């Protein structure tokens, strides 16, 4: 850590989601937490699916999120780095969040160190998975000509389609909250493969909506950050240990 403050990690806010807690209430919860932790934060890591859907037009910003974006801008203006990892719901970022809000954008996993401890941070979608349908879908989502074509749609149409797709995908699959065991969890396999090649003290993952920690071995711990739909959970690194907390435990 650069100073005497803490490092915070959170994921899966799904801002804009219109099921469960109202979008406005969830945004207020998130911004309230961000303002609270900015008092002692050295860095903040937002580990994917921060928005339930984000499509960035050249001259148009999606409606909503004004409280969140304003709070982030205030925090970065204070000199506190805020890292934004793209998830499967908000992979289509360009430069708005970095230029206007000062966030550091990550489109792939990051390995870094705090107080001599090695952290591997990633949203988690698709990591360790050998699913062919997923790989095909990912190529479609990241296809540049298709992205240009989608951007040609009027924002009212494009964003509307995106929100309907996001909601239907969740209703179709459901949000998985159970831990399937080491042999069935792709992210456990992914972490194990990396840990065989290099020393990692902590793996930080989002995506699964699980709020739990798991010992990979005697030296390595995996932290699933949970979400802000069911848990309002986050992880806090205090310089000596990583603690998974919920919003009601942060005061």
C-alpha positions in Angstrom: 0.0 0.0 0.0 1.1 3.5 -0.7 -0.1 4.9 2.6 -1.6 3.8 5.8 -5.0 3.3 4.4 -7.0 0.3 3.3 -7.7 -1.4 -0.1 -11.3 -2.1 -0.9 -12.8 -4.6 -3.4 -16.4 -4.9 -4.5 -18.2 -6.3 -7.6 -21.6 -6.9 -9.2 -23.4 -3.8 -8.2 -25.6 -4.3 -11.3 -26.6 -0.6 -11.3 -29.7 -0.1 -13.3 -31.1 -3.6 -12.6 -34.9 -3.4 -12.2 -35.5 -6.5 -10.1 -35.0 -6.8 -6.4 -34.0 -3.5 -4.8 -35.0 -0.5 -6.9 -32.2 0.8 -9.1 -32.2 4.2 -7.3 -32.1 2.6 -3.8 -29.2 0.3 -4.9 -27.3 3.3 -6.3 -27.7 5.2 -3.1 -26.4 2.3 -1.1 -23.4 2.0 -3.3 -22.6 5.7 -3.3 -23.1 5.9 0.5 -20.6 3.1 0.9 -18.1 4.7 -1.5 -18.2 8.0 0.4 -17.7 6.1 3.7 -14.7 4.1 2.6 -13.1 7.1 0.8 -12.2 8.4 4.3 -9.5 5.7 4.7 -9.0 4.1 1.3 -5.7 4.0 -0.5 -7.2 2.3 -3.5 -10.6 1.0 -4.6 -11.1 -2.0 -6.9 -14.5 -2.4 -8.6 -14.3 -5.9 -10.0 -16.8 -6.1 -12.9 -20.6 -6.0 -13.6 -20.7 -2.6 -11.9 -23.5 -1.7 -14.4 -26.2 -4.1 -15.3 -25.7 -2.9 -18.9 -23.4 -0.2 -20.2 -23.0 0.8 -23.9 -20.9 3.8 -24.6 -21.8 6.1 -27.4 -19.4 8.7 -28.7 -21.6 11.7 -27.7 -24.3 10.1 -25.5 -24.1 8.9 -21.9 -26.7 6.2 -20.8 -29.4 7.7 -18.6 -29.0 7.2 -14.9 -25.9 6.5 -12.7 -25.4 10.2 -12.0 -24.9 9.7 -8.3 -22.5 6.9 -8.9 -20.4 8.7 -11.6 -20.4 11.9 -9.6 -19.2 10.1 -6.4 -16.5 8.3 -8.3 -15.3 11.6 -9.8 -15.1 13.2 -6.4 -13.0 10.3 -5.1 -10.6 10.2 -8.0 -10.3 14.0 -7.7 -9.0 13.5 -4.2 -6.2 11.4 -5.7 -7.6 8.0 -4.6 -7.2 5.5 -7.5 -10.4 3.7 -8.5 -9.9 0.6 -10.7 -12.7 -0.6 -12.9 -12.7 -4.1 -14.2 -15.0 -4.9 -17.1 -17.5 -7.7 -16.6 -19.8 -9.6 -18.9 -22.5 -7.0 -18.4 -20.3 -3.9 -18.9 -17.5 -5.0 -21.2 -18.3 -2.3 -23.8 -16.5 0.6 -22.1 -14.5 3.0 -24.1 -12.9 6.1 -22.6 -15.7 7.9 -20.9 -15.1 6.4 -17.4 -11.4 7.0 -17.6 -11.5 10.5 -19.1 -14.5 11.9 -17.4 -14.4 10.0 -14.1 -10.7 9.3 -13.7 -11.1 5.5 -13.3 -8.3 3.1 -14.3 -9.9 0.6 -16.7 -8.9 -3.1 -16.7 -10.1 -5.4 -19.5 -8.1 -8.5 -18.3 -7.0 -10.0 -14.9 -4.5 -8.1 -12.9 -1.7 -9.4 -10.6 -0.4 -6.9 -8.1 1.1 -6.6 -4.6 0.1 -5.0 -1.4 2.4 -5.1 1.6 4.4 -7.9 0.1 1.3 -10.0 -0.6 0.5 -11.1 -4.1 -3.1 -10.5 -5.3 -4.7 -11.8 -8.5 -7.8 -9.8 -9.3 -10.4 -10.7 -12.0 -14.1 -10.5 -12.6 -14.1 -14.2 -13.5 -16.6 -14.6 -16.3 -15.3 -17.5 -18.6 -12.0 -18.0 -16.7 -11.2 -21.7 -16.5 -14.2 -22.6 -18.7 -13.8 -24.7 -21.8 -17.4 -24.0 -22.9 -17.5 -23.6 -26.7 -20.8 -21.7 -26.7 -19.4 -19.2 -24.3 -16.3 -18.6 -26.4 -18.4 -18.1 -29.5 -20.7 -15.7 -27.7 -17.7 -13.8 -26.4 -16.3 -13.4 -29.9 -19.6 -12.1 -31.1 -19.8 -9.5 -28.2 -16.2 -8.3 -28.9 -16.5 -8.3 -32.7 -15.6 -4.8 -33.9 -17.8 -4.6 -37.0 -20.8 -5.8 -35.0 -20.1 -3.2 -32.3 -20.0 -0.5 -34.9 -23.3 -1.7 -36.3 -24.9 -1.8 -32.9 -23.6 1.7 -32.1 -25.5 3.0 -35.2 -28.8 2.2 -33.5 -30.5 5.1 -31.8 -29.6 5.0 -28.0 -33.3 4.5 -27.1 -33.2 1.3 -29.1 -29.7 0.1 -28.4 -29.8 0.7 -24.6 -33.4 -0.7 -24.5 -32.3 -3.9 -26.2 -29.3 -4.2 -23.9 -31.4 -3.9 -20.7 -33.9 -6.5 -22.0 -31.1 -8.9 -22.9 -29.5 -8.4 -19.5 -32.7 -9.1 -17.6 -33.8 -12.0 -19.7 -30.4 -13.7 -19.4 -30.6 -13.5 -15.6 -34.2 -14.7 -15.5 -33.3 -17.6 -17.8 -30.3 -18.8 -15.8 -31.0 -17.5 -12.4 -28.3 -16.1 -10.0 -26.3 -19.1 -8.8 -25.6 -18.8 -5.1 -24.4 -22.2 -4.2 -20.7 -23.4 -4.1 -20.4 -26.4 -6.4 -17.1 -27.7 -4.9 -13.5 -27.5 -6.0 -13.9 -30.1 -8.8 -16.8 -28.2 -10.4 -15.9 -24.6 -10.0 -14.1 -23.2 -13.0 -12.6 -20.3 -11.1 -11.1 -22.8 -8.5 -9.5 -24.7 -11.4 -8.3 -21.4 -12.9 -6.8 -20.3 -9.6 -5.2 -23.6 -9.0 -3.5 -23.6 -12.5 -2.0 -20.1 -11.8 -0.9 -21.0 -8.3 1.1 -23.9 -9.7 3.1 -21.5 -11.8 3.5 -18.5 -9.4 3.0 -17.6 -5.8 -0.4 -15.9 -5.2 -1.6 -15.1 -1.7 -5.1 -14.0 -2.6 -7.4 -14.4 -5.6 -10.2 -11.9 -5.8 -13.2 -12.8 -8.0 -16.6 -11.4 -8.8 -19.2 -12.7 -11.2 -20.5 -15.7 -9.2 -22.6 -13.7 -6.8 -21.1 -15.8 -4.0 -20.0 -14.0 -0.8 -17.4 -16.4 0.6 -13.7 -17.3 1.0 -12.1 -20.6 0.1 -8.7 -22.0 1.0 -6.9 -23.2 -2.1 -4.0 -24.4 -0.1 -2.1 -23.4 3.1 -0.7 -20.2 1.5 -3.5 -19.2 -0.9 -7.0 -17.9 -0.3 -9.8 -17.2 -2.8 -12.3 -14.5 -2.1 -15.6 -14.4 -4.0 -16.9 -10.8 -3.5 -20.6 -11.5 -3.6 -22.9 -8.8 -5.0 -25.1 -5.9 -4.1 -28.3 -7.6 -5.0 -28.4 -10.2 -2.2 -25.4 -9.4 0.0 -24.1 -5.8 -0.2 -20.7 -7.4 0.4 -17.1 -6.2 -0.1 -13.6 -7.2 0.9 -11.2 -5.0 2.9 -7.4 -5.4 3.0 -6.0 -3.7 6.1 -2.4 -4.3 5.4 -2.3 -7.6 7.3 -5.4 -9.6 6.4 -8.2 -9.7 3.9 -11.7 -9.5 5.4 -15.0 -10.2 3.6 -17.7 -7.9 5.0 -21.3 -6.8 4.4 -22.6 -3.3 4.4 -24.1 -3.6 7.9 -20.7 -4.7 9.3 -18.9 -1.7 7.9 -19.9 0.9 10.5 
